[in-house]
Each structure stands twice: as structure tokens, then as C-alpha cells.
Amino acid sequence: MTAALDIKGLAKTYGDNVAVDHVHLTVPQGSFYGLVGQNGAGKTTTLSMAVGLLRPDAGTASIFGADVWADPAKAKQLVGVLPDGMALPERLTGREMLTYLGLLRGLSKDVVAERAGELLSVLELDGAEKTLVIEYSTGMRKKIGLATALLHAPRLLVLDEPFEAVDPVSAATIKGILREFVAGGGSIVLSSHVMALVEQLCDHVGVIDKGRVAAAGTLDEVRGAATLEDRFVELVGAATTATKGLSWL
Ligand SMILES: Nc1ncnc2c1ncn2[C@@H]1O[C@H](COP(=O)(O)OP(=O)(O)OP(=O)(O)O)[C@@H](O)[C@H]1O
């Protein structure tokens, strides 16, 4: 079966900093895939290249077989993306933004109106639908970003830190939406630092360390008999140096 997302040898270097070092990852269709790694490990850079937001130095990425760089129109129809630090049209209201992006996606006015209303309501942004995006809180920005990723009913969702700054009630709602999306045949890749969340939601996991894949596979294959957190610390070799230094504090 064609993979939902197939990343082959993606690489990116900034100056002499190797951000992503020939990463290979396969996200099977119907999987809920968690990408974990320390700050600066290369998750955002990998995901940005995988969805066509950042041109790689080397490697390819394809979404349901459509090459993201050779066949971008086809690939981008199939994917909904929540990028890290998404630049939003600040002077539009939430509804205007969804309408604008929905029409750009080629949806009819009626379909956009119906879906925008439902998304705003389900994500509990209906009270803020007339508020300009510039006035949104960080968590609200995440939620409107998620709404734009879902609007065209993609087959794959690529979400960079979707739960960052989101309150627990909204997080529960979003988890429900994502679980339903996968139950309905969709595929998801999300990045997160929260191991418990990845363990709770994902059936596959990839561990990125210093731009390379340290482990990848089903959740059970990667964590073995340990918790994901213990396995992660073991894999990335993070020394618990918290008590070293700061003697002045
Ligand atoms: N635009 C850029 N210019 C220069 N260096 C960059 C740029 N973007 C990322 N980097 C560097 O690339 C490396 C990987 O960064 P990246 O943002 O992909 O990591 P990450 O795993 O998403 O981190 P975090 O969990 O903190 O979001 C880091 O060393 C970072 O400093």
C-alpha cells in the first residue's frame, strides 16, 4: 500500500549546522504517527520539507505517491498542514480567514460556509468568529490553524505541535477530532515534546535526534517494555544534568 507520507533522504544544512541529516521515514496509511525529539532536533525542518514549505538540499517526500516538489498541486490537495509559528492573515476574522482559504482551495461558497461554521463551533471559536485574528490568544491561533488544515477534508494531516498552548478542555476536543479523523481512514503525523500525549494518541512513533532518525516504528516496537519517555531519554542520551551548576541560585 502506498504510504501516506514517504520521506526519503531529506537533508537540510544551515551554514555549517546540519539541521536534518538524510532522514528516512514512512508513515503508513491510516496511522497516527508521532514525531518526537529534543528542541532543535530537526522535527520542524523535516516536516516543513515533507509538505513543501521548505526546499530540501537533498531527498524527496511524497504524499500518497505524489511528489511534494515535482507534483505540488496534487500533493497539497491531499494534505492539511498546521505549521509551526504559522503566519496568519491578522486583519481577517476567523470566519473570513477560513472563507478566504477555503475559496483558494477551490471549495464552493456554500461548502466553505457550512464547514467554517462547523469548525468554529466544534473548536469553540464561534464566540470569536467576528474577532480579528490579531486579537486571538496563542491557543486560539493554534485552533484556527487546525481549522484551516481540516477545511478541505485532506487525507493526511501534518501538525507541528498542535497542542502547544492549548487548554486541557480544547485539547480533549482536538484529540477527539483527530481520533475520529484516523478512525475514518485519515492519517496523521504530529510533532510533540509530550511523550504521554504521543503514547496516548499515536500508534507509530519516530524519534529524531540531532537531525537523524534514532528509532522509528510502531509505538510498541520503539518503546519496548519501557515507557516512551524512558526510551526517549535512553535514545537521545540526555544526561539529567539539572542539578549540575546553578549553585548560586
Ligand atoms: N531558518 C533557520 N536558519 C538557521 N537555522 C535554523 C533555521 N531553522 C532551524 N534552524 C536550526 O535547525 C535545527 C533544527 O531546528 P528545528 O526547528 O527543525 O528543530 P525542532 O526539532 O523542531 O525543535 P523544537 O522542538 O525546539 O521546535 C536547529 O539547530 C535550529 O537552530
Ligand as a Chemical Component Dictionary entry (heavy atoms), coordinates in Angstrom:
data_LIG
# 
_chem_comp.id                   LIG 
_chem_comp.type                 NON-POLYMER 
_chem_comp.pdbx_formal_charge   0 
_chem_comp.three_letter_code    LIG 
# 
loop_
_chem_comp_atom.comp_id 
_chem_comp_atom.atom_id 
_chem_comp_atom.alt_atom_id 
_chem_comp_atom.type_symbol 
_chem_comp_atom.charge 
_chem_comp_atom.model_Cartn_x 
_chem_comp_atom.model_Cartn_y 
_chem_comp_atom.model_Cartn_z 
_chem_comp_atom.pdbx_ordinal 
LIG N1  N1  N 0 15.735 29.274 9.382  1  
LIG C1  C1  C 0 16.774 28.757 10.044 2  
LIG N2  N2  N 0 18.006 29.284 9.938  3  
LIG C2  C2  C 0 19.055 28.744 10.580 4  
LIG N3  N3  N 0 18.992 27.650 11.378 5  
LIG C3  C3  C 0 17.791 27.081 11.516 6  
LIG C4  C4  C 0 16.616 27.598 10.866 7  
LIG N4  N4  N 0 15.562 26.810 11.200 8  
LIG C5  C5  C 0 16.050 25.861 12.013 9  
LIG N5  N5  N 0 17.375 26.009 12.210 10 
LIG C6  C6  C 0 18.234 25.142 13.014 11 
LIG O1  O1  O 0 17.993 23.809 12.586 12 
LIG C7  C7  C 0 17.996 22.916 13.691 13 
LIG C8  C8  C 0 16.675 22.158 13.739 14 
LIG O2  O2  O 0 15.649 23.068 14.070 15 
LIG P1  P1  P 0 14.110 22.642 14.096 16 
LIG O3  O3  O 0 13.299 23.881 14.275 17 
LIG O4  O4  O 0 13.815 21.797 12.919 18 
LIG O5  O5  O 0 14.051 21.728 15.398 19 
LIG P2  P2  P 0 12.795 21.166 16.217 20 
LIG O6  O6  O 0 13.088 19.738 16.489 21 
LIG O7  O7  O 0 11.535 21.478 15.512 22 
LIG O8  O8  O 0 12.913 21.995 17.554 23 
LIG P3  P3  P 0 11.772 22.498 18.611 24 
LIG O9  O9  O 0 11.293 21.264 19.295 25 
LIG O10 O10 O 0 12.525 23.400 19.513 26 
LIG O11 O11 O 0 10.693 23.194 17.824 27 
LIG C9  C9  C 0 18.292 23.759 14.937 28 
LIG O12 O12 O 0 19.688 23.667 15.190 29 
LIG C10 C10 C 0 17.912 25.160 14.501 30 
LIG O13 O13 O 0 18.693 26.106 15.181 31 
# 
loop_
_chem_comp_bond.comp_id 
_chem_comp_bond.atom_id_1 
_chem_comp_bond.atom_id_2 
_chem_comp_bond.value_order 
_chem_comp_bond.pdbx_ordinal 
LIG N1  C1  SING 1  
LIG C1  N2  SING 2  
LIG C1  C4  DOUB 3  
LIG N2  C2  DOUB 4  
LIG C2  N3  SING 5  
LIG N3  C3  DOUB 6  
LIG C3  C4  SING 7  
LIG C3  N5  SING 8  
LIG C4  N4  SING 9  
LIG N4  C5  DOUB 10 
LIG C5  N5  SING 11 
LIG N5  C6  SING 12 
LIG C6  O1  SING 13 
LIG C6  C10 SING 14 
LIG O1  C7  SING 15 
LIG C7  C8  SING 16 
LIG C7  C9  SING 17 
LIG C8  O2  SING 18 
LIG O2  P1  SING 19 
LIG P1  O3  DOUB 20 
LIG P1  O4  SING 21 
LIG P1  O5  SING 22 
LIG O5  P2  SING 23 
LIG P2  O6  DOUB 24 
LIG P2  O7  SING 25 
LIG P2  O8  SING 26 
LIG O8  P3  SING 27 
LIG P3  O9  DOUB 28 
LIG P3  O10 SING 29 
LIG P3  O11 SING 30 
LIG C9  O12 SING 31 
LIG C9  C10 SING 32 
LIG C10 O13 SING 33 
# 
